[in-house]
């Protein structure tokens, strides 16, 4: 096992990884920008390195500074967390070139899955069901029009290098295509330095389902069930749960086995997520693969009783998988709410500032992941997450009830948060019935 790792991330992400590493007896080196240098959680790590200014480009995205911090502190491995450089193939390759273990898949696999067009082609060839769409990039509006007519409107234009909803536009009729193409390609170029687009059939009223997979260096792959992430706005998730109310035991076993096997054949090694879209008939289609852990991984941990960061660390250290698919048991139900420093009434405008009071819930089946304490500030420079509240119950109804009680017990003062909106979603009749999709949150907001 590693003697000391550097966590190339910040905030809740870094604090979560550090918690498991310390429990395993692994030394932890944390990095911090100028804006984060005084956060209280940093006092709990073995060593802290201030790596740059407040902007991400001069700190958490500065590969040179991160690698120098690893060298100077004697770290033998780098955990990228999720976000920032976690899916940067060049950074993974640079770590390996310097003799540092990158705790994730190798750079070639990251690059393969990072190009959405290549990923789609690769996964389709390996047997993954694909949403009908263009066989490759659409070079211009005329090419997009041909493909749109072939698959049928409505369609979705997507950035080849995209993620997080950027470089995506819905097109419901031919007269909307020109403007949508120009907007999506410009946004993709600005966000990713690449203006290539491809086109897919738009599945209206779809549900976002993702499968957690894990593969070791010997090709032993398994899945840890699915998560439902359909409560989202502009492709940004707010509430996640496991298992999905829409996935049967038989479908879970079939699709889970398929995605785990495909990941193993890809030569994947580490934890990863296969994101899929479910149409109204119940069919699941591949969207993309995230070559890292997800923000919402705690719901999987709650229903399986497994620590995904620990498994990820063991796989990265060349340990064989400590369990088989038969050992994975999903018990009960778990729901996660992301509590962000945002004002939903103002278009989810960030509300950074100093937290004057922070009281977080406790109790049976309740877990809270955060790096913040009273007196800490939510910085305007980064993600606005304050904490993640996770509730587990014997069934979905109990998980919802525990989540409502937990959110009601939260006391966050000094900033506005998304807690009131989360409580509205939890009280919504369609959500409580498990009959919801990716448009549900927009409906609630309109109300």
C-alpha positions in Angstrom: 0.0 0.0 0.0 1.1 3.6 -0.5 3.1 5.3 2.2 1.9 8.8 1.3 -0.4 10.3 -1.3 -1.0 13.8 -2.6 -4.6 14.7 -3.2 -4.7 17.0 -6.3 -8.1 18.5 -5.4 -9.8 20.7 -2.9 -12.8 21.1 -0.5 -15.2 18.3 0.1 -13.5 16.1 -2.5 -10.1 16.2 -0.9 -11.5 15.9 2.6 -13.5 12.8 1.6 -10.4 11.1 0.1 -8.2 12.1 3.0 -10.7 10.5 5.5 -10.3 7.0 4.0 -6.6 7.4 3.4 -5.9 8.2 7.0 -8.1 5.3 8.2 -5.9 3.0 6.0 -2.7 4.4 7.6 -1.7 6.3 4.4 0.0 9.7 4.9 -1.9 12.6 3.3 -0.5 15.7 1.5 -3.2 18.3 0.8 -2.8 21.2 -1.6 -4.5 24.6 -1.2 -4.8 27.8 -3.2 -4.4 31.1 -1.5 -8.2 31.3 -1.2 -8.4 28.0 0.6 -5.3 28.1 2.8 -7.1 28.9 6.0 -9.8 26.3 5.8 -10.1 24.3 9.1 -10.0 20.8 7.6 -6.5 21.3 6.4 -5.2 21.1 10.0 -6.0 17.4 10.0 -3.7 16.3 7.2 0.0 15.3 7.5 1.3 18.1 5.3 -0.2 21.1 3.4 1.3 22.8 0.4 0.0 26.2 -0.8 0.3 25.9 -4.6 -0.9 29.2 -6.1 -3.4 32.0 -6.4 -7.1 31.9 -6.0 -8.0 31.1 -9.6 -8.2 27.4 -10.5 -5.9 28.0 -13.5 -3.1 29.1 -11.1 -3.7 26.4 -8.5 -5.8 23.3 -8.8 -5.3 23.2 -12.6 -1.6 23.9 -12.5 -0.1 20.5 -13.2 3.5 21.7 -12.7 2.7 23.0 -9.2 0.9 19.8 -8.3 3.7 17.5 -9.5 6.3 19.6 -7.8 4.3 19.4 -4.5 4.2 15.6 -4.8 8.0 15.5 -5.4 8.8 17.9 -2.6 6.7 16.0 0.0 7.7 12.5 -0.9 4.3 11.4 -2.1 4.4 8.2 -4.2 0.9 8.5 -5.6 -1.6 11.2 -6.7 -5.3 11.0 -6.2 -7.1 13.4 -8.5 -10.5 13.2 -6.8 -13.3 14.3 -9.1 -13.3 17.5 -11.1 -10.2 19.6 -12.0 -7.6 17.3 -13.5 -9.2 14.0 -12.7 -10.1 13.2 -16.3 -7.0 14.9 -17.8 -5.1 12.2 -19.8 -1.9 14.3 -20.0 -1.8 14.8 -16.3 -2.2 11.1 -15.7 0.6 10.3 -18.1 2.9 12.9 -16.5 2.3 11.3 -13.1 3.3 7.9 -14.4 6.4 9.4 -16.3 7.6 10.7 -13.0 7.2 7.4 -11.2 4.0 8.6 -9.4 1.0 6.2 -9.4 -2.0 8.0 -10.8 -5.0 6.7 -8.8 -7.3 6.1 -11.7 -7.1 4.5 -15.2 -4.2 5.1 -17.4 -4.0 8.2 -19.7 -4.8 6.2 -22.9 -8.2 5.1 -21.5 -9.0 8.5 -20.1 -8.3 10.0 -23.6 -10.4 7.4 -25.3 -13.4 8.1 -23.1 -12.8 11.8 -23.1 -13.6 12.1 -26.8 -17.3 11.6 -26.8 -17.5 10.6 -30.4 -14.7 8.0 -30.1 -16.2 6.8 -26.8 -19.5 6.3 -28.5 -18.0 4.4 -31.4 -15.8 2.3 -29.1 -18.6 1.3 -26.7 -21.0 0.6 -29.5 -18.5 -1.8 -31.1 -18.2 -3.6 -27.7 -22.0 -4.2 -27.5 -23.3 -1.1 -25.6 -26.7 0.1 -26.8 -26.4 3.6 -28.3 -28.9 6.4 -28.7 -29.5 6.8 -32.5 -27.3 9.5 -33.9 -24.6 10.6 -36.2 -21.8 8.0 -36.9 -19.2 10.6 -36.3 -18.9 14.4 -36.0 -21.2 16.7 -38.0 -18.9 19.1 -39.8 -21.4 21.8 -40.5 -25.0 22.8 -40.4 -25.8 21.0 -43.6 -24.3 17.7 -42.3 -26.3 18.1 -39.1 -29.5 18.7 -41.1 -29.0 15.4 -42.9 -28.5 13.5 -39.7 -31.4 15.2 -38.0 -33.7 14.2 -40.8 -32.4 10.6 -40.7 -32.9 10.1 -36.9 -35.9 12.4 -36.6 -36.6 15.5 -34.6 -36.2 16.5 -31.8 -32.4 16.1 -31.7 -29.5 17.0 -29.4 -26.3 18.6 -30.5 -23.4 17.7 -28.2 -19.8 18.7 -27.9 -17.3 15.9 -28.7 -15.1 17.1 -25.9 -17.9 18.2 -23.7 -19.2 17.6 -20.2 -21.4 19.2 -17.6 -24.0 20.2 -20.2 -21.7 22.7 -21.9 -21.7 22.7 -25.7 -25.2 21.1 -25.8 -28.3 22.4 -27.5 -31.8 20.9 -28.1 -33.3 21.2 -31.5 -37.0 20.6 -32.0 -37.4 21.8 -35.6 -35.3 22.4 -38.7 -35.6 26.2 -38.4 -33.8 26.0 -35.0 -30.8 24.1 -36.2 -28.6 26.9 -37.6 -28.6 29.0 -34.4 -28.3 25.9 -32.2 -25.3 24.7 -34.1 -23.5 28.0 -34.0 -24.2 28.4 -30.2 -23.1 24.8 -29.3 -19.9 25.0 -31.4 -18.9 28.4 -30.0 -19.6 27.3 -26.5 -17.6 24.1 -27.0 -14.7 25.9 -28.4 -14.7 28.4 -25.5 -15.0 25.7 -22.8 -12.9 22.9 -24.3 -10.8 24.3 -27.1 -12.6 22.1 -29.6 -15.7 23.0 -31.6 -16.5 19.5 -32.9 -20.1 18.4 -32.5 -22.1 15.3 -33.0 -25.8 14.7 -33.0 -28.2 12.3 -31.2 -31.9 11.7 -31.0 -33.3 13.7 -28.1 -35.0 11.4 -25.7 -37.7 13.6 -24.1 -38.7 12.7 -20.6 -35.6 10.4 -20.2 -34.2 9.3 -16.9 -30.5 9.6 -16.1 -29.2 6.2 -14.8 -25.5 5.5 -14.1 -23.7 2.2 -13.1 -20.8 2.2 -10.8 -18.0 -0.2 -12.0 -14.7 -1.2 -10.6 -11.9 -3.2 -12.4 -8.5 -4.3 -11.1 -5.2 -4.8 -13.0 -6.0 -8.5 -13.6 -9.2 -7.7 -15.5 -11.6 -8.6 -12.6 -14.6 -6.3 -13.2 -17.7 -5.9 -11.2 -20.6 -3.4 -10.9 -22.0 -2.0 -7.7 -25.5 -1.3 -8.9 -27.0 1.9 -10.4 -27.8 5.4 -9.3 -30.6 7.6 -10.5 -29.6 11.2 -11.1 -32.6 12.6 -12.9 -33.3 15.5 -10.6 -31.1 18.0 -12.4 -31.2 21.4 -13.9 -29.2 22.2 -17.1 -27.5 18.8 -16.6 -26.3 19.7 -13.1 -27.5 17.2 -10.5 -29.2 18.1 -7.3 -30.6 14.8 -5.8 -29.4 11.2 -6.5 -30.6 7.9 -5.2 -29.7 4.2 -5.3 -31.2 1.9 -6.4 -33.3 3.6 -9.1 -37.1 3.2 -8.7 -37.2 2.5 -12.4 -34.7 -0.3 -12.7 -35.7 -3.9 -12.0 -33.5 -6.5 -10.3 -33.3 -8.3 -13.7 -32.3 -5.2 -15.6 -29.7 -4.3 -13.0 -28.0 -7.7 -13.2 -28.1 -7.7 -17.1 -26.9 -4.2 -17.7 -24.5 -4.1 -14.8 -22.9 -7.3 -16.0 -22.6 -5.9 -19.5 -20.9 -2.6 -18.4 -18.5 -4.3 -16.0 -17.5 -6.8 -18.7 -17.0 -4.0 -21.3 -14.9 -2.0 -18.9 -12.7 -5.0 -18.3 -12.2 -5.6 -22.0 -11.2 -1.9 -22.5 -8.3 -2.5 -20.1 -9.9 -0.1 -17.6 -8.5 -0.2 -14.1 -10.0 1.8 -11.2 -13.5 3.0 -10.2 -15.6 4.5 -13.0 -19.1 5.3 -14.0 -21.1 4.4 -17.1 -23.8 7.1 -17.6 -27.0 6.0 -19.4 -30.3 7.4 -20.5 -33.5 5.5 -20.0 -36.4 6.1 -22.4 -40.0 5.8 -21.6 -40.2 2.2 -22.7 -37.5 1.3 -20.2 -34.6 0.8 -22.5 -31.1 2.0 -21.4 -28.7 3.7 -23.8 -25.0 4.6 -23.3 -24.3 8.4 -22.9 -20.7 8.6 -21.7 -18.1 7.1 -19.3 -16.7 9.1 -16.4 -13.2 7.8 -15.7 -13.3 8.7 -12.0 -15.5 8.6 -8.9 -18.6 10.7 -9.0 -19.9 13.3 -6.5 -22.8 11.0 -5.8 -20.8 7.9 -5.0 -21.9 7.9 -1.3 -25.3 6.5 -2.1 -23.7 3.5 -3.6 -21.5 3.2 -0.4 -24.6 3.3 1.8 -26.5 0.5 0.0 -23.5 -1.8 -0.5 -21.6 -1.1 2.7 -18.4 -0.6 0.7 -15.9 2.3 0.8 -15.2 3.1 -2.9 -12.2 5.2 -2.2 -10.6 2.3 -0.3 -11.3 -0.1 -3.2 -9.9 2.5 -5.6 -6.7 2.9 -3.6 -6.3 -0.9 -3.3 -6.7 -1.4 -7.0 -4.2 1.4 -7.7 -1.7 -0.3 -5.4 -2.0 -3.5 -7.6 -4.0 -5.4 -5.1 -6.5 -8.0 -6.5 -10.2 -7.2 -6.1 -11.1 -8.2 -2.6 -14.6 -9.3 -3.6 -16.6 -10.9 -6.4 -19.9 -9.9 -7.9 -21.6 -12.5 -5.7 -20.3 -10.6 -2.7 -22.0 -7.3 -3.7 -25.2 -7.0 -1.8 -27.5 -4.0 -2.1 -29.5 -3.4 1.0 -32.1 -0.7 1.6 -32.2 2.6 -0.2 -30.1 5.7 -0.1 -30.7 9.3 -1.2 -28.1 12.2 -1.5 -28.9 15.9 -1.6 -26.2 18.3 -2.7 -26.5 21.5 -0.6 -25.1 24.3 -2.6 -24.5 28.0 -1.7 -26.9 29.2 -4.4 -30.3 31.0 -4.6 -32.7 29.0 -6.8 -35.1 32.0 -6.9 -32.4 34.0 -8.7 -31.5 31.4 -11.3 -29.2 29.5 -9.0 -27.0 32.5 -8.5 -24.0 31.6 -6.3 -24.1 33.1 -2.8 -20.5 32.9 -1.6 -19.6 34.3 1.8 -18.6 33.3 5.4 -20.6 30.7 7.2 -21.5 32.2 10.6 -23.4 29.1 11.8 -23.2 25.5 10.7 -25.0 22.7 12.4 -25.2 19.5 10.5 -27.6 16.6 11.2 -26.8 13.3 12.8 -28.8 10.2 13.5 -29.5 6.7 12.2 -28.8 6.3 8.6 -27.6 9.9 8.1 -24.2 10.8 6.7 -22.8 14.3 5.9 -19.8 14.9 3.7 -18.2 18.4 4.0 -15.0 20.2 4.5 -16.5 23.3 6.0 -16.9 24.5 9.6 -18.5 27.5 11.1 -16.3 30.5 10.4 -15.1 29.1 7.0 -15.9 30.9 3.8 -17.5 29.6 0.7 -15.2 31.0 -2.0 -16.6 32.7 -5.2 -13.7 31.1 -7.1 -14.9 27.4 -7.0 -17.8 25.1 -6.9 -20.5 26.3 -4.5 -21.0 23.1 -2.6 -21.5 23.4 1.1 -22.0 19.7 1.9 -23.7 16.5 0.8 -26.4 15.0 3.0 -26.9 11.3 2.5 -29.8 9.3 4.1 -30.2 5.5 4.1 -33.3 3.6 5.1 -34.7 0.1 5.0 -36.7 1.2 2.0 -37.2 4.3 -0.2 -40.0 5.8 2.0 -37.8 5.6 5.1 -34.8 7.1 3.2 -37.0 10.0 2.1 -38.3 10.6 5.6 -34.8 10.5 7.1 -33.6 13.0 4.5 -36.5 15.4 5.2 -35.7 15.2 8.9 -31.9 15.7 8.2 -32.4 18.7 6.0 -34.8 20.2 8.5 -32.1 19.9 11.2 -29.5 21.7 9.1 -28.6 25.2 10.3 -26.6 27.1 7.8 -26.3 30.9 8.3 -24.4 33.6 6.6 -25.3 32.3 3.1 -28.3 31.1 1.1 -28.5 27.4 0.2 -30.6 25.1 -1.9 -32.1 23.2 1.1 -35.6 24.7 0.7 -35.7 23.6 -3.0 -34.5 20.1 -2.1 -37.3 19.8 0.5 -39.8 20.9 -2.2 -38.5 18.1 -4.5 -38.7 15.5 -1.7 -42.4 16.5 -1.1 -43.3 16.4 -4.8 -45.9 13.7 -5.4 -44.2 12.4 -8.6 -40.9 12.2 -6.9 -42.3 10.3 -3.9 -44.0 7.9 -6.3 -40.6 7.3 -8.0 -42.3 8.5 -11.3 -40.0 11.4 -12.4 -37.5 12.2 -15.1 -34.9 14.9 -16.1 -37.7 17.5 -16.7 -39.2 17.2 -13.2 -37.0 19.8 -11.5 -37.9 22.4 -14.2 -41.6 21.7 -13.6 -41.2 22.2 -9.9 -39.2 25.5 -10.5 -41.8 26.8 -12.9 -44.4 26.2 -10.1 
